[in-house]
Structures are given as C-alpha cells and as structure tokens.
C-alpha cells in the first residue's frame, strides 16, 4: 500500500505529464537561464502544477524546484522537483525527458518518482518498499564480473577534462560493452537489470534525487564518483548493481 506521500507524488507527476504533453512537439519558445540551461513554458507550468499538488496535501513540507528555487529548506521533509529533466531533448522533440520528484527527510532521500510520459515509463520507489517500473517490481542484475558488465554514461564533460578520463577509457576497454543512454533511461535500465553500471560527472541533485531511491530500492548502490553518499551538493554519479561498485570505484580512482 503506497503511502500518502507517494500517492501525492504520483498524482503530481501525472498532472505534470498532462501539462508537458500539451506543449510537446508544439515548437515551444525557449529562453536561456543564467546557468546556460534552457527553459520553456512547459517547465514552469509543470513545476507550478507539481508544487500546488504537493503543497495542498503537505503544506508544511519544504520545496526545492528547478524553476522556483528553494523554499522552507529548514523543514524536516523537503520535496525536490525537476519538472522536465532533459529540456534539451524536449525542445528537440526527443522522448528522452522526464519529471523527477523526490522526498528528502532528515537529510536522506526516502521516496522517488521518475515519469517519462513520451518514452512510456513511470518508475517509483519508497524506502523499504522496493522499486517499481510500469506497475512491475524490478531488481538490479547479479553480474559480478567487469568483463561481463554493461556500462552506460551520461554527461562526462568535466571527466573529459580531468586525469580520470584515461582511467575511464581503461575501464571501458575491460567491460563487455558500453552505451550512453543518459538521463532517466539508464537508471531505469539499471533498476530492471538491463544495465550494470551508470557513470556521470556533471549532474544536479534535482536530476538524480528520485533515481537514487529507485536504484537503491531495486537492490543497487548509488554514490558519487568518490564513493560518497549522495546529498544536495552531489555533482557526479556512480550507480551500480552493487556487486560491481567497488571494482568500478577502484578502476576510476584518481
């Protein structure tokens, strides 16, 4: 039985999907934010709908949104929301975008919803209750040998500028195969056992907060590239099926 919080988060994600769907492939106007990332009317309106839905059910909770910033961050429970993670894909009419909603309580992420309506996947998880993808319980793979591993990477710009880039190349040469699915897609695949490792070096916590819960509840491990726990300041990712986490950390160690 889902909690009231999960029920509200799923309701908010579906309401946002209606807003986003009304703008998708409709040539939305795009402006550039100070951090050089794009934003559309769909991003703003979807976040407004999400915030209104969550606030109606949980008025005392904090809220940290991609478009509206931080509110009541001193609260014990805080919603973290990216209404359209993958706005560049959304603008270019590619289905690789999603709505990310997470709940942080006492500094720990305890609930996550990842909805990719154009791609046809809705994933969610709640602490202690397992992970679900399109109504089906999912579990990470049992692959324990790097030579048999499938790795996916996301944005690696900062890694490409660092000494770790050589280590990454050496790691790729050791695994079975590598791809770059990116965004929500490779985390969904990791959670259902279709991938074994995900690596990213340039993320925002709003991009991954919900996904940390989904991967963890599917039996995986989710840290940054140094092996540290994920928090509000996290900017890199090593997510795995658990069995491969230590070997990959060792392979990438600077």
RODO-2510 file (C-alpha; in nm, 4 decimals, decimal comma):
residues 254
     n   res          X          Y          Z
     1     x     0,0000     0,0000     0,0000
     2     x     0,1651     0,3266    -0,1104
     3     x     0,1998     0,5997     0,1472
     4     x     0,0044     0,9246     0,1227
     5     x     0,3286     1,0929     0,0188
     6     x     0,3892     0,8514    -0,2674
     7     x     0,0262     0,8778    -0,3767
     8     x     0,0576     1,2577    -0,3870
     9     x     0,3885     1,2439    -0,5748
    10     x     0,2437     1,0112    -0,8380
    11     x    -0,0602     1,2361    -0,8715
    12     x     0,1658     1,5386    -0,9162
    13     x     0,3794     1,3607    -1,1763
    14     x     0,0752     1,2618    -1,3791
    15     x    -0,0672     1,6148    -1,3604
    16     x     0,2663     1,7482    -1,4850
    17     x     0,2575     1,4972    -1,7715
    18     x    -0,0715     1,6483    -1,8896
    19     x     0,0847     1,9953    -1,8941
    20     x     0,4009     1,8762    -2,0673
    21     x     0,2073     1,6743    -2,3234
    22     x     0,0107     1,9833    -2,4262
    23     x     0,3394     2,1539    -2,5231
    24     x     0,5422     1,8619    -2,6595
    25     x     0,6144     1,8846    -3,0332
    26     x     0,4382     2,2232    -3,0441
    27     x     0,7523     2,4300    -3,1119
    28     x     0,7729     2,5810    -2,7599
    29     x     0,9555     2,9081    -2,7097
    30     x     1,2866     2,8665    -2,5273
    31     x     1,4830     3,1073    -2,3134
    32     x     1,8246     3,0567    -2,1568
    33     x     1,8733     3,0762    -1,7809
    34     x     2,1821     3,2315    -1,6189
    35     x     2,3456     2,8865    -1,5986
    36     x     2,3044     2,8493    -1,9790
    37     x     2,0403     2,5783    -1,9450
    38     x     1,7183     2,6095    -2,1475
    39     x     1,3714     2,6577    -2,0014
    40     x     1,0286     2,6582    -2,1651
    41     x     0,6781     2,7483    -2,0582
    42     x     0,6163     2,3761    -2,0096
    43     x     0,8942     2,3563    -1,7472
    44     x     0,7471     2,6444    -1,5487
    45     x     0,3827     2,5399    -1,5709
    46     x     0,4623     2,1760    -1,4899
    47     x     0,6506     2,2801    -1,1769
    48     x     0,3623     2,5057    -1,0729
    49     x     0,1205     2,2127    -1,1018
    50     x     0,3533     1,9815    -0,9084
    51     x     0,4098     2,2330    -0,6312
    52     x     0,0392     2,3120    -0,5993
    53     x    -0,0475     1,9412    -0,5779
    54     x     0,2177     1,8570    -0,3196
    55     x     0,1562     2,1702    -0,1119
    56     x    -0,2149     2,1006    -0,0992
    57     x    -0,1510     1,7624     0,0607
    58     x     0,1589     1,8539     0,2644
    59     x     0,1586     2,2288     0,3367
    60     x     0,4340     2,2069     0,5986
    61     x     0,6933     2,0459     0,3705
    62     x     0,9820     2,2336     0,2094
    63     x     1,0166     2,2585    -0,1667
    64     x     1,3241     2,2758    -0,3900
    65     x     1,2355     2,3187    -0,7549
    66     x     1,4420     2,3576    -1,0683
    67     x     1,2419     2,6630    -1,1767
    68     x     1,1245     2,8198    -0,8486
    69     x     1,4207     2,7533    -0,6224
    70     x     1,4328     2,6704    -0,2518
    71     x     1,1512     2,7256    -0,0045
    72     x     1,1344     2,6288     0,3648
    73     x     1,4543     2,4267     0,3417
    74     x     1,4659     2,4103     0,7221
    75     x     1,1680     2,1713     0,7162
    76     x     1,2233     1,8103     0,8212
    77     x     1,0684     1,6888     0,4933
    78     x     1,1533     1,8547     0,1602
    79     x     1,0293     1,7846    -0,1913
    80     x     1,2911     1,8035    -0,4693
    81     x     1,1480     1,8562    -0,8175
    82     x     1,2751     1,8828    -1,1726
    83     x     0,9608     1,9228    -1,3857
    84     x     1,1402     1,8426    -1,7122
    85     x     1,4773     1,6786    -1,6691
    86     x     1,6059     1,6797    -2,0252
    87     x     1,4611     2,0068    -2,1533
    88     x     1,7041     1,9982    -2,4466
    89     x     1,5546     1,6647    -2,5544
    90     x     1,2027     1,8004    -2,5006
    91     x     1,2748     2,1013    -2,7240
    92     x     1,4246     1,8832    -2,9966
    93     x     1,1218     1,6514    -2,9865
    94     x     1,3140     1,3553    -2,8495
    95     x     1,1340     1,1417    -2,5861
    96     x     1,4345     1,1328    -2,3501
    97     x     1,2961     1,3684    -2,0862
    98     x     1,1213     1,3047    -1,7563
    99     x     0,9652     1,4541    -1,4467
   100     x     1,1650     1,3877    -1,1302
   101     x     1,0065     1,4127    -0,7840
   102     x     1,1913     1,3083    -0,4682
   103     x     1,1276     1,3434    -0,0964
   104     x     1,4134     1,4076     0,1434
   105     x     1,3575     1,3528     0,5148
   106     x     1,6243     1,4161     0,7734
   107     x     1,8839     1,4530     0,5011
   108     x     1,8026     1,1168     0,3382
   109     x     1,6127     1,0557     0,0155
   110     x     1,3200     0,8320     0,1029
   111     x     1,0874     0,8480    -0,1984
   112     x     1,1328     0,8874    -0,5716
   113     x     0,9103     0,9171    -0,8780
   114     x     1,0550     0,9265    -1,2299
   115     x     0,7949     0,9769    -1,5016
   116     x     0,8879     0,9745    -1,8717
   117     x     0,5496     1,0001    -2,0453
   118     x     0,6749     1,0353    -2,4047
   119     x     0,9001     0,7321    -2,3508
   120     x     0,6246     0,5338    -2,1822
   121     x     0,7903     0,4641    -1,8461
   122     x     0,6876     0,5519    -1,4926
   123     x     0,9179     0,4362    -1,2122
   124     x     0,8802     0,4870    -0,8398
   125     x     1,0168     0,3667    -0,5096
   126     x     0,9755     0,4296    -0,1417
   127     x     1,2188     0,3423     0,1342
   128     x     1,1693    -0,0186     0,2412
   129     x     0,9015    -0,0923    -0,0208
   130     x     1,1019    -0,1921    -0,3299
   131     x     1,1186    -0,0334    -0,6752
   132     x     0,8541    -0,0400    -0,9450
   133     x     0,8537     0,0289    -1,3192
   134     x     0,5206     0,0447    -1,5024
   135     x     0,3484    -0,1398    -1,2159
   136     x     0,6087    -0,4199    -1,2137
   137     x     0,8541    -0,4802    -0,9296
   138     x     1,2115    -0,4517    -1,0588
   139     x     1,5517    -0,5687    -0,9419
   140     x     1,9111    -0,4979    -1,0457
   141     x     2,1251    -0,7607    -1,2177
   142     x     2,3520    -1,0106    -1,0447
   143     x     2,6501    -0,9521    -1,2795
   144     x     2,9669    -0,9523    -1,0680
   145     x     3,2442    -0,9667    -1,3305
   146     x     3,3578    -0,6473    -1,5070
   147     x     3,4257    -0,8485    -1,8217
   148     x     3,0537    -0,9260    -1,8427
   149     x     2,9316    -0,5790    -1,7435
   150     x     2,7224    -0,3336    -1,9441
   151     x     2,8027     0,0308    -1,8659
   152     x     2,6166     0,3468    -1,9620
   153     x     2,7433     0,7023    -1,9246
   154     x     2,5785     1,0435    -1,9217
   155     x     2,7342     1,3877    -1,9315
   156     x     3,1107     1,3438    -1,8924
   157     x     3,2389     1,6918    -1,9835
   158     x     3,4253     1,7532    -1,6590
   159     x     3,5668     1,3999    -1,6589
   160     x     3,6927     1,4517    -2,0141
   161     x     3,8950     1,7490    -1,8873
   162     x     4,0486     1,5557    -1,5967
   163     x     4,3151     1,2876    -1,5422
   164     x     4,0310     1,0444    -1,4673
   165     x     3,9448     1,0363    -1,8384
   166     x     4,2283     0,7903    -1,9042
   167     x     4,1075     0,5645    -1,6225
   168     x     3,7570     0,5766    -1,7662
   169     x     3,8891     0,4700    -2,1066
   170     x     4,0762     0,1805    -1,9492
   171     x     3,7590     0,0743    -1,7688
   172     x     3,5550     0,0791    -2,0908
   173     x     3,8160    -0,1464    -2,2520
   174     x     3,7614    -0,4036    -1,9758
   175     x     3,3800    -0,4333    -1,9837
   176     x     3,1522    -0,6270    -2,2153
   177     x     3,0038    -0,3174    -2,3802
   178     x     2,9252     0,0478    -2,3184
   179     x     2,6481     0,2824    -2,4255
   180     x     2,5366     0,6357    -2,3466
   181     x     2,1638     0,6139    -2,2805
   182     x     2,1670     0,9147    -2,0475
   183     x     1,9081     1,0971    -1,8377
   184     x     1,6403     0,8842    -1,6685
   185     x     1,6730     0,6000    -1,9205
   186     x     1,9914     0,4359    -1,7991
   187     x     1,8796     0,4483    -1,4349
   188     x     1,5519     0,2782    -1,5248
   189     x     1,7511     0,0160    -1,7159
   190     x     1,9908    -0,0328    -1,4253
   191     x     1,6987    -0,0813    -1,1872
   192     x     1,5433    -0,3531    -1,4029
   193     x     1,8703    -0,5372    -1,4651
   194     x     1,9283    -0,4315    -1,8275
   195     x     2,2473    -0,2432    -1,7323
   196     x     2,5007    -0,2947    -1,4560
   197     x     2,6746     0,0438    -1,4092
   198     x     2,5915     0,4107    -1,4739
   199     x     2,8564     0,6848    -1,4676
   200     x     2,8047     1,0624    -1,4879
   201     x     3,0318     1,3506    -1,3951
   202     x     2,8078     1,6563    -1,4404
   203     x     2,4701     1,6379    -1,2670
   204     x     2,2462     1,8443    -1,0436
   205     x     2,0875     1,6811    -0,7403
   206     x     1,7412     1,7529    -0,8821
   207     x     1,8307     1,5301    -1,1790
   208     x     1,9089     1,2266    -0,9651
   209     x     1,7452     1,2519    -0,6208
   210     x     1,4426     1,0414    -0,7142
   211     x     1,6579     0,7958    -0,9074
   212     x     1,8811     0,7314    -0,6062
   213     x     1,5804     0,5894    -0,4234
   214     x     1,4670     0,3825    -0,7209
   215     x     1,8118     0,2286    -0,7765
   216     x     1,8649     0,1670    -0,4054
   217     x     1,5243     0,0019    -0,3588
   218     x     1,5926    -0,2172    -0,6633
   219     x     1,8952    -0,3522    -0,4758
   220     x     2,1626    -0,1299    -0,6278
   221     x     2,4189     0,1152    -0,4910
   222     x     2,4244     0,4877    -0,5664
   223     x     2,7141     0,7188    -0,4725
   224     x     2,9214     0,9923    -0,6297
   225     x     3,2401     0,9097    -0,8199
   226     x     3,4408     0,9249    -0,4972
   227     x     3,2125     0,6706    -0,3305
   228     x     3,0458     0,9304    -0,1047
   229     x     2,6759     0,9282    -0,0224
   230     x     2,4510     1,1425    -0,2403
   231     x     2,3428     1,4779    -0,0964
   232     x     2,2272     1,8215    -0,2055
   233     x     2,5760     1,9120    -0,3288
   234     x     2,6391     1,5972    -0,5324
   235     x     2,7560     1,6602    -0,8911
   236     x     2,8723     1,3155    -1,0080
   237     x     2,7320     0,9629    -1,0084
   238     x     2,8417     0,6057    -0,9824
   239     x     2,5318     0,3871    -0,9734
   240     x     2,5585     0,0107    -0,9972
   241     x     2,4015    -0,3234    -0,9226
   242     x     2,6078    -0,3257    -0,6005
   243     x     2,8298    -0,6198    -0,6915
   244     x     3,0319    -0,4061    -0,9332
   245     x     3,0501    -0,0895    -0,7265
   246     x     3,3844    -0,1464    -0,5556
   247     x     3,5631    -0,2690    -0,8710
   248     x     3,4452     0,0340    -1,0687
   249     x     3,5395     0,2759    -0,7920
   250     x     3,8851     0,1202    -0,7838
   251     x     3,9167     0,1403    -1,1633
   252     x     3,8273     0,5103    -1,1639
   253     x     4,0297     0,6108    -0,8556
   254     x     4,2471     0,9144    -0,9175
***
